């Protein structure tokens, strides 16, 4: 058996040992992840009804204002383009 073949065989054995240790440590990693999730979920708070209503009204007002703004800008640009086409069409 050549030197390259021995190195390849040792590499395959080491790789399989690492994958086996990864499989063996899987339950501990899952348990740790589950405990971390539970810890973080204990920190989560639900907003009050008053908070939800306040943020909803802010969002609705912002959407209306942005819609109005873009409608005005669209009309200004559209009328400008119409004016340019009529001017250069003559």
C-alpha distance (Angstrom), angle and dihedral (degrees) to the residues before:
residue distance angle dihedral
X1 . . .
X2 3.80 . .
X3 3.79 128.0 .
X4 3.82 91.9 -108.9
X5 3.79 91.6 52.1
X6 3.83 91.6 50.8
X7 3.81 91.5 50.0
X8 3.80 90.5 49.3
X9 3.82 91.5 49.0
X10 3.81 91.3 49.0
X11 3.80 89.7 48.2
X12 3.81 92.1 51.8
X13 3.82 91.7 48.7
X14 3.81 92.1 48.6
X15 3.80 90.8 47.5
X16 3.80 92.8 50.6
X17 3.82 90.9 48.2
X18 3.82 90.2 52.4
X19 3.79 91.9 49.5
X20 3.81 90.9 48.4
X21 3.79 91.2 51.0
X22 3.82 87.9 49.2
X23 3.79 90.2 53.1
X24 3.80 91.6 46.8
X25 3.83 92.5 50.6
X26 3.81 92.8 48.8
X27 3.85 96.3 93.2
X28 3.81 91.4 51.1
X29 3.79 91.4 49.5
X30 3.81 91.5 49.3
X31 3.81 91.3 48.8
X32 3.81 91.0 48.9
X33 3.79 91.5 48.8
X34 3.81 91.5 48.8
X35 3.82 91.2 50.4
X36 3.82 90.7 49.1
X37 3.80 90.6 51.1
X38 3.81 91.7 49.9
X39 3.82 90.7 49.3
X40 3.81 92.2 51.2
X41 3.81 93.5 44.6
X42 3.81 89.6 56.7
X43 3.82 87.5 60.9
X44 3.83 93.3 55.0
X45 3.79 116.3 103.9
X46 3.79 128.2 -167.3
X47 3.81 115.4 -127.0
X48 3.77 117.7 -118.9
X49 3.79 122.3 -108.3
X50 3.81 89.4 -107.9
X51 3.83 91.3 54.8
X52 3.81 92.2 48.9
X53 3.81 92.1 49.3
X54 3.82 91.7 48.1
X55 3.80 94.9 50.3
X56 3.81 91.7 43.4
X57 3.79 91.5 53.9
X58 3.81 90.9 48.4
X59 3.80 90.6 51.7
X60 3.82 93.1 48.0
X61 3.81 92.4 49.0
X62 3.82 91.5 47.5
X63 3.82 91.8 49.6
X64 3.80 91.1 49.8
X65 3.83 92.9 48.3
X66 3.80 93.4 47.6
X67 3.79 90.6 47.1
X68 3.81 90.6 51.5
X69 3.81 91.3 47.0
X70 3.81 93.9 51.0
X71 3.83 91.4 44.9
X72 3.83 90.2 54.8
X73 3.81 93.0 45.8
X74 3.82 91.3 47.1
X75 3.81 91.5 51.8
X76 3.81 93.0 47.1
X77 3.80 93.0 49.8
X78 3.82 92.3 42.8
X79 3.81 92.8 51.4
X80 3.79 89.8 46.2
X81 3.79 91.8 53.2
X82 3.84 91.0 46.2
X83 3.79 89.5 51.1
X84 3.81 91.4 50.3
X85 3.80 92.7 49.0
X86 3.80 92.4 48.8
X87 3.80 91.9 46.6
X88 3.81 95.5 50.1
X89 3.83 94.4 38.0
X90 3.82 91.4 68.5
